[in-house]
Amino acid sequence: PSPDWIVGVSGLELCLPNCSWIEHKELNLYPVDVGTDDGITYM
């Protein structure tokens, strides 16, 4: 089976005080395997 990988961001402010949008934002994001099946019998 293929893994279920995600990356996510929460609560990141992208709007400037003058109500315009930031033009560029660079983040280091790390993937997380959110698969629900696990254990020695899982194949």
Secondary structure, DSSP 4 states (H G I P E B T S, - for coil): ----EE----S---B-TTSPBPS--------EE--S--STT--
